[in-house]
Structure formats: structure tokens, C-alpha cells
Amino acid sequence: MENIDYRTTFLVAAIGALVTALLLHVGVSNPRYLEQNFSNDSVNVLPE
């Protein structure tokens, strides 16, 4: 069971790193994209 737990932990960490890297890449490449989607005006208009 230790191997399964280790793999799961590693997988979660890897996915988290990929998501973080993707957000950083988008933020650096398209700052206007982040401003449009994460501005204070659009906080209450998030899709469900």
C-alpha cells in the first residue's frame, strides 16, 4: 500500500505543479486574459 500512497501523492503534486506552471505561463503571455477573467467585476459571474 505504501507504493500506491507514494504514487498518489506524487501524482497530486505533479498535477498541482502543472496547473501552477500553466497559470504562470498564461499570466506572463497574456496578462490581459487574466485581467478579463479574474477581475473584481467578473467574480460574481463565474459559470456554475
mmCIF entry with sequence, helices, sheets and N, C-alpha, C, O atoms, coordinates in Angstrom:
data_MODEL
# 
_entry.id   MODEL 
# 
_entity.id                         1 
_entity.type                       polymer 
_entity.pdbx_number_of_molecules   1 
# 
_entity_poly.entity_id                      1 
_entity_poly.type                           'polypeptide(L)' 
_entity_poly.nstd_linkage                   no 
_entity_poly.nstd_monomer                   no 
_entity_poly.pdbx_seq_one_letter_code       MENIDYRTTFLVAAIGALVTALLLHVGVSNPRYLEQNFSNDSVNVLPE 
_entity_poly.pdbx_seq_one_letter_code_can   MENIDYRTTFLVAAIGALVTALLLHVGVSNPRYLEQNFSNDSVNVLPE 
_entity_poly.pdbx_strand_id                 A 
# 
loop_
_entity_poly_seq.entity_id 
_entity_poly_seq.num 
_entity_poly_seq.mon_id 
_entity_poly_seq.hetero 
1 1  MET n 
1 2  GLU n 
1 3  ASN n 
1 4  ILE n 
1 5  ASP n 
1 6  TYR n 
1 7  ARG n 
1 8  THR n 
1 9  THR n 
1 10 PHE n 
1 11 LEU n 
1 12 VAL n 
1 13 ALA n 
1 14 ALA n 
1 15 ILE n 
1 16 GLY n 
1 17 ALA n 
1 18 LEU n 
1 19 VAL n 
1 20 THR n 
1 21 ALA n 
1 22 LEU n 
1 23 LEU n 
1 24 LEU n 
1 25 HIS n 
1 26 VAL n 
1 27 GLY n 
1 28 VAL n 
1 29 SER n 
1 30 ASN n 
1 31 PRO n 
1 32 ARG n 
1 33 TYR n 
1 34 LEU n 
1 35 GLU n 
1 36 GLN n 
1 37 ASN n 
1 38 PHE n 
1 39 SER n 
1 40 ASN n 
1 41 ASP n 
1 42 SER n 
1 43 VAL n 
1 44 ASN n 
1 45 VAL n 
1 46 LEU n 
1 47 PRO n 
1 48 GLU n 
# 
_struct_asym.id          A 
_struct_asym.entity_id   1 
# 
loop_
_struct_conf.conf_type_id 
_struct_conf.id 
_struct_conf.pdbx_PDB_helix_id 
_struct_conf.beg_label_comp_id 
_struct_conf.beg_label_asym_id 
_struct_conf.beg_label_seq_id 
_struct_conf.pdbx_beg_PDB_ins_code 
_struct_conf.end_label_comp_id 
_struct_conf.end_label_asym_id 
_struct_conf.end_label_seq_id 
_struct_conf.pdbx_end_PDB_ins_code 
_struct_conf.beg_auth_comp_id 
_struct_conf.beg_auth_asym_id 
_struct_conf.beg_auth_seq_id 
_struct_conf.end_auth_comp_id 
_struct_conf.end_auth_asym_id 
_struct_conf.end_auth_seq_id 
_struct_conf.pdbx_PDB_helix_class 
_struct_conf.details 
_struct_conf.pdbx_PDB_helix_length 
HELX_P HELX_P1 AA1 GLU A 2  ? SER A 29 ? GLU A 2  SER A 29 1 ? 28 
HELX_P HELX_P2 AA2 PRO A 31 ? ASN A 37 ? PRO A 31 ASN A 37 1 ? 7  
HELX_P HELX_P3 AA3 ASN A 40 ? VAL A 45 ? ASN A 40 VAL A 45 5 ? 6  
# 
_struct_conf_type.id          HELX_P 
_struct_conf_type.criteria    ? 
_struct_conf_type.reference   ? 
# 
loop_
_atom_site.group_PDB 
_atom_site.id 
_atom_site.type_symbol 
_atom_site.label_atom_id 
_atom_site.label_alt_id 
_atom_site.label_comp_id 
_atom_site.label_asym_id 
_atom_site.label_entity_id 
_atom_site.label_seq_id 
_atom_site.pdbx_PDB_ins_code 
_atom_site.Cartn_x 
_atom_site.Cartn_y 
_atom_site.Cartn_z 
_atom_site.occupancy 
_atom_site.B_iso_or_equiv 
_atom_site.pdbx_formal_charge 
_atom_site.auth_seq_id 
_atom_site.auth_comp_id 
_atom_site.auth_asym_id 
_atom_site.auth_atom_id 
_atom_site.pdbx_PDB_model_num 
ATOM 1   N N  . MET A 1 1  ? 0.830   -1.206 0.000   1.00 0.00 ? 1  MET A N  1 
ATOM 2   C CA . MET A 1 1  ? 0.000   0.000  0.000   1.00 0.00 ? 1  MET A CA 1 
ATOM 3   C C  . MET A 1 1  ? 0.870   1.265  0.000   1.00 0.00 ? 1  MET A C  1 
ATOM 4   O O  . MET A 1 1  ? 0.442   2.326  -0.454  1.00 0.00 ? 1  MET A O  1 
ATOM 5   N N  . GLU A 1 2  ? 2.097   1.130  0.517   1.00 0.00 ? 2  GLU A N  1 
ATOM 6   C CA . GLU A 1 2  ? 2.965   2.305  0.572   1.00 0.00 ? 2  GLU A CA 1 
ATOM 7   C C  . GLU A 1 2  ? 3.277   2.814  -0.825  1.00 0.00 ? 2  GLU A C  1 
ATOM 8   O O  . GLU A 1 2  ? 3.355   4.024  -1.038  1.00 0.00 ? 2  GLU A O  1 
ATOM 9   N N  . ASN A 1 3  ? 3.458   1.900  -1.789  1.00 0.00 ? 3  ASN A N  1 
ATOM 10  C CA . ASN A 1 3  ? 3.768   2.316  -3.152  1.00 0.00 ? 3  ASN A CA 1 
ATOM 11  C C  . ASN A 1 3  ? 2.592   3.074  -3.763  1.00 0.00 ? 3  ASN A C  1 
ATOM 12  O O  . ASN A 1 3  ? 2.789   4.070  -4.460  1.00 0.00 ? 3  ASN A O  1 
ATOM 13  N N  . ILE A 1 4  ? 1.373   2.607  -3.505  1.00 0.00 ? 4  ILE A N  1 
ATOM 14  C CA . ILE A 1 4  ? 0.186   3.267  -4.050  1.00 0.00 ? 4  ILE A CA 1 
ATOM 15  C C  . ILE A 1 4  ? 0.051   4.668  -3.447  1.00 0.00 ? 4  ILE A C  1 
ATOM 16  O O  . ILE A 1 4  ? -0.226  5.631  -4.161  1.00 0.00 ? 4  ILE A O  1 
ATOM 17  N N  . ASP A 1 5  ? 0.247   4.776  -2.138  1.00 0.00 ? 5  ASP A N  1 
ATOM 18  C CA . ASP A 1 5  ? 0.147   6.079  -1.486  1.00 0.00 ? 5  ASP A CA 1 
ATOM 19  C C  . ASP A 1 5  ? 1.207   7.032  -2.033  1.00 0.00 ? 5  ASP A C  1 
ATOM 20  O O  . ASP A 1 5  ? 0.938   8.209  -2.268  1.00 0.00 ? 5  ASP A O  1 
ATOM 21  N N  . TYR A 1 6  ? 2.424   6.500  -2.232  1.00 0.00 ? 6  TYR A N  1 
ATOM 22  C CA . TYR A 1 6  ? 3.504   7.343  -2.744  1.00 0.00 ? 6  TYR A CA 1 
ATOM 23  C C  . TYR A 1 6  ? 3.187   7.815  -4.151  1.00 0.00 ? 6  TYR A C  1 
ATOM 24  O O  . TYR A 1 6  ? 3.405   8.980  -4.482  1.00 0.00 ? 6  TYR A O  1 
ATOM 25  N N  . ARG A 1 7  ? 2.676   6.920  -4.976  1.00 0.00 ? 7  ARG A N  1 
ATOM 26  C CA . ARG A 1 7  ? 2.349   7.297  -6.355  1.00 0.00 ? 7  ARG A CA 1 
ATOM 27  C C  . ARG A 1 7  ? 1.219   8.312  -6.388  1.00 0.00 ? 7  ARG A C  1 
ATOM 28  O O  . ARG A 1 7  ? 1.251   9.251  -7.184  1.00 0.00 ? 7  ARG A O  1 
ATOM 29  N N  . THR A 1 8  ? 0.232   8.135  -5.541  1.00 0.00 ? 8  THR A N  1 
ATOM 30  C CA . THR A 1 8  ? -0.889  9.080  -5.497  1.00 0.00 ? 8  THR A CA 1 
ATOM 31  C C  . THR A 1 8  ? -0.405  10.461 -5.074  1.00 0.00 ? 8  THR A C  1 
ATOM 32  O O  . THR A 1 8  ? -0.787  11.471 -5.665  1.00 0.00 ? 8  THR A O  1 
ATOM 33  N N  . THR A 1 9  ? 0.440   10.495 -4.048  1.00 0.00 ? 9  THR A N  1 
ATOM 34  C CA . THR A 1 9  ? 0.978   11.777 -3.579  1.00 0.00 ? 9  THR A CA 1 
ATOM 35  C C  . THR A 1 9  ? 1.785   12.449 -4.671  1.00 0.00 ? 9  THR A C  1 
ATOM 36  O O  . THR A 1 9  ? 1.670   13.655 -4.889  1.00 0.00 ? 9  THR A O  1 
ATOM 37  N N  . PHE A 1 10 ? 2.611   11.655 -5.364  1.00 0.00 ? 10 PHE A N  1 
ATOM 38  C CA . PHE A 1 10 ? 3.434   12.209 -6.438  1.00 0.00 ? 10 PHE A CA 1 
ATOM 39  C C  . PHE A 1 10 ? 2.561   12.715 -7.570  1.00 0.00 ? 10 PHE A C  1 
ATOM 40  O O  . PHE A 1 10 ? 2.842   13.762 -8.154  1.00 0.00 ? 10 PHE A O  1 
ATOM 41  N N  . LEU A 1 11 ? 1.497   11.973 -7.886  1.00 0.00 ? 11 LEU A N  1 
ATOM 42  C CA . LEU A 1 11 ? 0.600   12.372 -8.970  1.00 0.00 ? 11 LEU A CA 1 
ATOM 43  C C  . LEU A 1 11 ? -0.089  13.688 -8.639  1.00 0.00 ? 11 LEU A C  1 
ATOM 44  O O  . LEU A 1 11 ? -0.174  14.576 -9.488  1.00 0.00 ? 11 LEU A O  1 
ATOM 45  N N  . VAL A 1 12 ? -0.577  13.819 -7.423  1.00 0.00 ? 12 VAL A N  1 
ATOM 46  C CA . VAL A 1 12 ? -1.236  15.057 -6.998  1.00 0.00 ? 12 VAL A CA 1 
ATOM 47  C C  . VAL A 1 12 ? -0.256  16.225 -7.061  1.00 0.00 ? 12 VAL A C  1 
ATOM 48  O O  . VAL A 1 12 ? -0.605  17.318 -7.507  1.00 0.00 ? 12 VAL A O  1 
ATOM 49  N N  . ALA A 1 13 ? 0.979   15.981 -6.607  1.00 0.00 ? 13 ALA A N  1 
ATOM 50  C CA . ALA A 1 13 ? 1.992   17.045 -6.630  1.00 0.00 ? 13 ALA A CA 1 
ATOM 51  C C  . ALA A 1 13 ? 2.322   17.433 -8.061  1.00 0.00 ? 13 ALA A C  1 
ATOM 52  O O  . ALA A 1 13 ? 2.502   18.613 -8.360  1.00 0.00 ? 13 ALA A O  1 
ATOM 53  N N  . ALA A 1 14 ? 2.404   16.443 -8.951  1.00 0.00 ? 14 ALA A N  1 
ATOM 54  C CA . ALA A 1 14 ? 2.734   16.720 -10.351 1.00 0.00 ? 14 ALA A CA 1 
ATOM 55  C C  . ALA A 1 14 ? 1.619   17.527 -11.012 1.00 0.00 ? 14 ALA A C  1 
ATOM 56  O O  . ALA A 1 14 ? 1.891   18.476 -11.747 1.00 0.00 ? 14 ALA A O  1 
ATOM 57  N N  . ILE A 1 15 ? 0.365   17.154 -10.754 1.00 0.00 ? 15 ILE A N  1 
ATOM 58  C CA . ILE A 1 15 ? -0.767  17.884 -11.336 1.00 0.00 ? 15 ILE A CA 1 
ATOM 59  C C  . ILE A 1 15 ? -0.789  19.321 -10.812 1.00 0.00 ? 15 ILE A C  1 
ATOM 60  O O  . ILE A 1 15 ? -1.025  20.263 -11.569 1.00 0.00 ? 15 ILE A O  1 
ATOM 61  N N  . GLY A 1 16 ? -0.543  19.474 -9.519  1.00 0.00 ? 16 GLY A N  1 
ATOM 62  C CA . GLY A 1 16 ? -0.509  20.811 -8.938  1.00 0.00 ? 16 GLY A CA 1 
ATOM 63  C C  . GLY A 1 16 ? 0.570   21.666 -9.572  1.00 0.00 ? 16 GLY A C  1 
ATOM 64  O O  . GLY A 1 16 ? 0.363   22.850 -9.835  1.00 0.00 ? 16 GLY A O  1 
ATOM 65  N N  . ALA A 1 17 ? 1.735   21.053 -9.819  1.00 0.00 ? 17 ALA A N  1 
ATOM 66  C CA . ALA A 1 17 ? 2.838   21.787 -10.441 1.00 0.00 ? 17 ALA A CA 1 
ATOM 67  C C  . ALA A 1 17 ? 2.484   22.180 -11.871 1.00 0.00 ? 17 ALA A C  1 
ATOM 68  O O  . ALA A 1 17 ? 2.797   23.288 -12.307 1.00 0.00 ? 17 ALA A O  1 
ATOM 69  N N  . LEU A 1 18 ? 1.832   21.277 -12.604 1.00 0.00 ? 18 LEU A N  1 
ATOM 70  C CA . LEU A 1 18 ? 1.445   21.571 -13.985 1.00 0.00 ? 18 LEU A CA 1 
ATOM 71  C C  . LEU A 1 18 ? 0.432   22.708 -14.031 1.00 0.00 ? 18 LEU A C  1 
ATOM 72  O O  . LEU A 1 18 ? 0.541   23.606 -14.865 1.00 0.00 ? 18 LEU A O  1 
ATOM 73  N N  . VAL A 1 19 ? -0.550  22.671 -13.141 1.00 0.00 ? 19 VAL A N  1 
ATOM 74  C CA . VAL A 1 19 ? -1.564  23.730 -13.110 1.00 0.00 ? 19 VAL A CA 1 
ATOM 75  C C  . VAL A 1 19 ? -0.920  25.073 -12.777 1.00 0.00 ? 19 VAL A C  1 
ATOM 76  O O  . VAL A 1 19 ? -1.232  26.095 -13.388 1.00 0.00 ? 19 VAL A O  1 
ATOM 77  N N  . THR A 1 20 ? -0.016  25.054 -11.797 1.00 0.00 ? 20 THR A N  1 
ATOM 78  C CA . THR A 1 20 ? 0.674   26.293 -11.417 1.00 0.00 ? 20 THR A CA 1 
ATOM 79  C C  . THR A 1 20 ? 1.498   26.827 -12.574 1.00 0.00 ? 20 THR A C  1 
ATOM 80  O O  . THR A 1 20 ? 1.483   28.025 -12.857 1.00 0.00 ? 20 THR A O  1 
ATOM 81  N N  . ALA A 1 21 ? 2.223   25.928 -13.248 1.00 0.00 ? 21 ALA A N  1 
ATOM 82  C CA . ALA A 1 21 ? 3.054   26.344 -14.384 1.00 0.00 ? 21 ALA A CA 1 
ATOM 83  C C  . ALA A 1 21 ? 2.187   26.906 -15.504 1.00 0.00 ? 21 ALA A C  1 
ATOM 84  O O  . ALA A 1 21 ? 2.557   27.885 -16.152 1.00 0.00 ? 21 ALA A O  1 
ATOM 85  N N  . LEU A 1 22 ? 1.027   26.279 -15.731 1.00 0.00 ? 22 LEU A N  1 
ATOM 86  C CA . LEU A 1 22 ? 0.133   26.744 -16.790 1.00 0.00 ? 22 LEU A CA 1 
ATOM 87  C C  . LEU A 1 22 ? -0.397  28.140 -16.473 1.00 0.00 ? 22 LEU A C  1 
ATOM 88  O O  . LEU A 1 22 ? -0.430  29.012 -17.341 1.00 0.00 ? 22 LEU A O  1 
ATOM 89  N N  . LEU A 1 23 ? -0.811  28.346 -15.219 1.00 0.00 ? 23 LEU A N  1 
ATOM 90  C CA . LEU A 1 23 ? -1.318  29.662 -14.828 1.00 0.00 ? 23 LEU A CA 1 
ATOM 91  C C  . LEU A 1 23 ? -0.233  30.719 -14.946 1.00 0.00 ? 23 LEU A C  1 
ATOM 92  O O  . LEU A 1 23 ? -0.496  31.833 -15.398 1.00 0.00 ? 23 LEU A O  1 
ATOM 93  N N  . LEU A 1 24 ? 0.997   30.375 -14.537 1.00 0.00 ? 24 LEU A N  1 
ATOM 94  C CA . LEU A 1 24 ? 2.102   31.333 -14.648 1.00 0.00 ? 24 LEU A CA 1 
ATOM 95  C C  . LEU A 1 24 ? 2.386   31.642 -16.104 1.00 0.00 ? 24 LEU A C  1 
ATOM 96  O O  . LEU A 1 24 ? 2.631   32.795 -16.457 1.00 0.00 ? 24 LEU A O  1 
ATOM 97  N N  . HIS A 1 25 ? 2.357   30.613 -16.963 1.00 0.00 ? 25 HIS A N  1 
ATOM 98  C CA . HIS A 1 25 ? 2.637   30.812 -18.386 1.00 0.00 ? 25 HIS A CA 1 
ATOM 99  C C  . HIS A 1 25 ? 1.585   31.721 -19.014 1.00 0.00 ? 25 HIS A C  1 
ATOM 100 O O  . HIS A 1 25 ? 1.915   32.637 -19.768 1.00 0.00 ? 25 HIS A O  1 
ATOM 101 N N  . VAL A 1 26 ? 0.318   31.460 -18.700 1.00 0.00 ? 26 VAL A N  1 
ATOM 102 C CA . VAL A 1 26 ? -0.767  32.288 -19.243 1.00 0.00 ? 26 VAL A CA 1 
ATOM 103 C C  . VAL A 1 26 ? -0.647  33.713 -18.714 1.00 0.00 ? 26 VAL A C  1 
ATOM 104 O O  . VAL A 1 26 ? -0.865  34.674 -19.451 1.00 0.00 ? 26 VAL A O  1 
ATOM 105 N N  . GLY A 1 27 ? -0.299  33.846 -17.432 1.00 0.00 ? 27 GLY A N  1 
ATOM 106 C CA . GLY A 1 27 ? -0.178  35.169 -16.833 1.00 0.00 ? 27 GLY A CA 1 
ATOM 107 C C  . GLY A 1 27 ? 0.936   35.976 -17.470 1.00 0.00 ? 27 GLY A C  1 
ATOM 108 O O  . GLY A 1 27 ? 0.802   37.186 -17.653 1.00 0.00 ? 27 GLY A O  1 
ATOM 109 N N  . VAL A 1 28 ? 2.040   35.312 -17.811 1.00 0.00 ? 28 VAL A N  1 
ATOM 110 C CA . VAL A 1 28 ? 3.168   36.015 -18.425 1.00 0.00 ? 28 VAL A CA 1 
ATOM 111 C C  . VAL A 1 28 ? 2.880   36.319 -19.890 1.00 0.00 ? 28 VAL A C  1 
ATOM 112 O O  . VAL A 1 28 ? 3.227   37.388 -20.393 1.00 0.00 ? 28 VAL A O  1 
ATOM 113 N N  . SER A 1 29 ? 2.240   35.364 -20.571 1.00 0.00 ? 29 SER A N  1 
ATOM 114 C CA . SER A 1 29 ? 1.989   35.537 -22.007 1.00 0.00 ? 29 SER A CA 1 
ATOM 115 C C  . SER A 1 29 ? 0.821   36.481 -22.274 1.00 0.00 ? 29 SER A C  1 
ATOM 116 O O  . SER A 1 29 ? 0.893   37.338 -23.154 1.00 0.00 ? 29 SER A O  1 
ATOM 117 N N  . ASN A 1 30 ? -0.258  36.315 -21.504 1.00 0.00 ? 30 ASN A N  1 
ATOM 118 C CA . ASN A 1 30 ? -1.464  37.114 -21.756 1.00 0.00 ? 30 ASN A CA 1 
ATOM 119 C C  . ASN A 1 30 ? -1.987  37.743 -20.468 1.00 0.00 ? 30 ASN A C  1 
ATOM 120 O O  . ASN A 1 30 ? -2.980  37.269 -19.916 1.00 0.00 ? 30 ASN A O  1 
ATOM 121 N N  . PRO A 1 31 ? -1.347  38.790 -19.982 1.00 0.00 ? 31 PRO A N  1 
ATOM 122 C CA . PRO A 1 31 ? -1.828  39.426 -18.747 1.00 0.00 ? 31 PRO A CA 1 
ATOM 123 C C  . PRO A 1 31 ? -3.242  39.977 -18.892 1.00 0.00 ? 31 PRO A C  1 
ATOM 124 O O  . PRO A 1 31 ? -3.995  40.028 -17.919 1.00 0.00 ? 31 PRO A O  1 
ATOM 125 N N  . ARG A 1 32 ? -3.602  40.390 -20.112 1.00 0.00 ? 32 ARG A N  1 
ATOM 126 C CA . ARG A 1 32 ? -4.962  40.910 -20.324 1.00 0.00 ? 32 ARG A CA 1 
ATOM 127 C C  . ARG A 1 32 ? -5.994  39.804 -20.142 1.00 0.00 ? 32 ARG A C  1 
ATOM 128 O O  . ARG A 1 32 ? -7.106  40.062 -19.682 1.00 0.00 ? 32 ARG A O  1 
ATOM 129 N N  . TYR A 1 33 ? -5.628  38.569 -20.501 1.00 0.00 ? 33 TYR A N  1 
ATOM 130 C CA . TYR A 1 33 ? -6.545  37.436 -20.335 1.00 0.00 ? 33 TYR A CA 1 
ATOM 131 C C  . TYR A 1 33 ? -6.881  37.244 -18.860 1.00 0.00 ? 33 TYR A C  1 
ATOM 132 O O  . TYR A 1 33 ? -8.038  37.025 -18.501 1.00 0.00 ? 33 TYR A O  1 
ATOM 133 N N  . LEU A 1 34 ? -5.863  37.330 -18.012 1.00 0.00 ? 34 LEU A N  1 
ATOM 134 C CA . LEU A 1 34 ? -6.105  37.172 -16.580 1.00 0.00 ? 34 LEU A CA 1 
ATOM 135 C C  . LEU A 1 34 ? -6.919  38.338 -16.043 1.00 0.00 ? 34 LEU A C  1 
ATOM 136 O O  . LEU A 1 34 ? -7.775  38.156 -15.177 1.00 0.00 ? 34 LEU A O  1 
ATOM 137 N N  . GLU A 1 35 ? -6.656  39.532 -16.552 1.00 0.00 ? 35 GLU A N  1 
ATOM 138 C CA . GLU A 1 35 ? -7.403  40.694 -16.076 1.00 0.00 ? 35 GLU A CA 1 
ATOM 139 C C  . GLU A 1 35 ? -8.883  40.565 -16.419 1.00 0.00 ? 35 GLU A C  1 
ATOM 140 O O  . GLU A 1 35 ? -9.744  40.951 -15.628 1.00 0.00 ? 35 GLU A O  1 
ATOM 141 N N  . GLN A 1 36 ? -9.180  40.019 -17.606 1.00 0.00 ? 36 GLN A N  1 
ATOM 142 C CA . GLN A 1 36 ? -10.577 39.887 -18.025 1.00 0.00 ? 36 GLN A CA 1 
ATOM 143 C C  . GLN A 1 36 ? -11.298 38.809 -17.218 1.00 0.00 ? 36 GLN A C  1 
ATOM 144 O O  . GLN A 1 36 ? -12.461 38.983 -16.854 1.00 0.00 ? 36 GLN A O  1 
ATOM 145 N N  . ASN A 1 37 ? -10.614 37.697 -16.937 1.00 0.00 ? 37 ASN A N  1 
ATOM 146 C CA . ASN A 1 37 ? -11.281 36.575 -16.285 1.00 0.00 ? 37 ASN A CA 1 
ATOM 147 C C  . ASN A 1 37 ? -11.225 36.621 -14.760 1.00 0.00 ? 37 ASN A C  1 
ATOM 148 O O  . ASN A 1 37 ? -12.057 36.006 -14.093 1.00 0.00 ? 37 ASN A O  1 
ATOM 149 N N  . PHE A 1 38 ? -10.258 37.341 -14.204 1.00 0.00 ? 38 PHE A N  1 
ATOM 150 C CA . PHE A 1 38 ? -10.106 37.334 -12.753 1.00 0.00 ? 38 PHE A CA 1 
ATOM 151 C C  . PHE A 1 38 ? -10.229 38.729 -12.148 1.00 0.00 ? 38 PHE A C  1 
ATOM 152 O O  . PHE A 1 38 ? -9.754  38.982 -11.041 1.00 0.00 ? 38 PHE A O  1 
ATOM 153 N N  . SER A 1 39 ? -10.874 39.632 -12.891 1.00 0.00 ? 39 SER A N  1 
ATOM 154 C CA . SER A 1 39 ? -11.066 40.975 -12.353 1.00 0.00 ? 39 SER A CA 1 
ATOM 155 C C  . SER A 1 39 ? -12.183 40.950 -11.311 1.00 0.00 ? 39 SER A C  1 
ATOM 156 O O  . SER A 1 39 ? -12.961 39.997 -11.257 1.00 0.00 ? 39 SER A O  1 
ATOM 157 N N  . ASN A 1 40 ? -12.264 41.983 -10.493 1.00 0.00 ? 40 ASN A N  1 
ATOM 158 C CA . ASN A 1 40 ? -13.275 42.035 -9.439  1.00 0.00 ? 40 ASN A CA 1 
ATOM 159 C C  . ASN A 1 40 ? -14.687 42.093 -10.014 1.00 0.00 ? 40 ASN A C  1 
ATOM 160 O O  . ASN A 1 40 ? -15.640 41.669 -9.361  1.00 0.00 ? 40 ASN A O  1 
ATOM 161 N N  . ASP A 1 41 ? -14.827 42.611 -11.224 1.00 0.00 ? 41 ASP A N  1 
ATOM 162 C CA . ASP A 1 41 ? -16.154 42.755 -11.825 1.00 0.00 ? 41 ASP A CA 1 
ATOM 163 C C  . ASP A 1 41 ? -16.742 41.412 -12.237 1.00 0.00 ? 41 ASP A C  1 
ATOM 164 O O  . ASP A 1 41 ? -17.963 41.265 -12.296 1.00 0.00 ? 41 ASP A O  1 
ATOM 165 N N  . SER A 1 42 ? -15.878 40.419 -12.525 1.00 0.00 ? 42 SER A N  1 
ATOM 166 C CA . SER A 1 42 ? -16.387 39.148 -13.037 1.00 0.00 ? 42 SER A CA 1 
ATOM 167 C C  . SER A 1 42 ? -16.426 38.064 -11.968 1.00 0.00 ? 42 SER A C  1 
ATOM 168 O O  . SER A 1 42 ? -16.700 36.903 -12.273 1.00 0.00 ? 42 SER A O  1 
ATOM 169 N N  . VAL A 1 43 ? -16.155 38.431 -10.718 1.00 0.00 ? 43 VAL A N  1 
ATOM 170 C CA . VAL A 1 43 ? -16.130 37.422 -9.662  1.00 0.00 ? 43 VAL A CA 1 
ATOM 171 C C  . VAL A 1 43 ? -17.513 36.810 -9.472  1.00 0.00 ? 43 VAL A C  1 
ATOM 172 O O  . VAL A 1 43 ? -17.631 35.606 -9.243  1.00 0.00 ? 43 VAL A O  1 
ATOM 173 N N  . ASN A 1 44 ? -18.552 37.623 -9.564  1.00 0.00 ? 44 ASN A N  1 
ATOM 174 C CA . ASN A 1 44 ? -19.914 37.148 -9.323  1.00 0.00 ? 44 ASN A CA 1 
ATOM 175 C C  . ASN A 1 44 ? -20.555 36.545 -10.568 1.00 0.00 ? 44 ASN A C  1 
ATOM 176 O O  . ASN A 1 44 ? -21.721 36.151 -10.530 1.00 0.00 ? 44 ASN A O  1 
ATOM 177 N N  . VAL A 1 45 ? -19.814 36.467 -11.668 1.00 0.00 ? 45 VAL A N  1 
ATOM 178 C CA . VAL A 1 45 ? -20.389 35.970 -12.916 1.00 0.00 ? 45 VAL A CA 1 
ATOM 179 C C  . VAL A 1 45 ? -19.703 34.669 -13.338 1.00 0.00 ? 45 VAL A C  1 
ATOM 180 O O  . VAL A 1 45 ? -19.669 34.322 -14.518 1.00 0.00 ? 45 VAL A O  1 
ATOM 181 N N  . LEU A 1 46 ? -19.150 33.950 -12.334 1.00 0.00 ? 46 LEU A N  1 
ATOM 182 C CA . LEU A 1 46 ? -18.468 32.697 -12.653 1.00 0.00 ? 46 LEU A CA 1 
ATOM 183 C C  . LEU A 1 46 ? -19.479 31.649 -13.107 1.00 0.00 ? 46 LEU A C  1 
ATOM 184 O O  . LEU A 1 46 ? -20.569 31.565 -12.540 1.00 0.00 ? 46 LEU A O  1 
ATOM 185 N N  . PRO A 1 47 ? -19.141 30.850 -14.115 1.00 0.00 ? 47 PRO A N  1 
ATOM 186 C CA . PRO A 1 47 ? -20.058 29.798 -14.587 1.00 0.00 ? 47 PRO A CA 1 
ATOM 187 C C  . PRO A 1 47 ? -20.214 28.707 -13.546 1.00 0.00 ? 47 PRO A C  1 
ATOM 188 O O  . PRO A 1 47 ? -19.277 28.413 -12.803 1.00 0.00 ? 47 PRO A O  1 
ATOM 189 N N  . GLU A 1 48 ? -21.381 28.110 -13.488 1.00 0.00 ? 48 GLU A N  1 
ATOM 190 C CA . GLU A 1 48 ? -21.628 27.059 -12.494 1.00 0.00 ? 48 GLU A CA 1 
ATOM 191 C C  . GLU A 1 48 ? -21.396 25.680 -13.085 1.00 0.00 ? 48 GLU A C  1 
ATOM 192 O O  . GLU A 1 48 ? -21.556 24.676 -12.391 1.00 0.00 ? 48 GLU A O  1 
# 
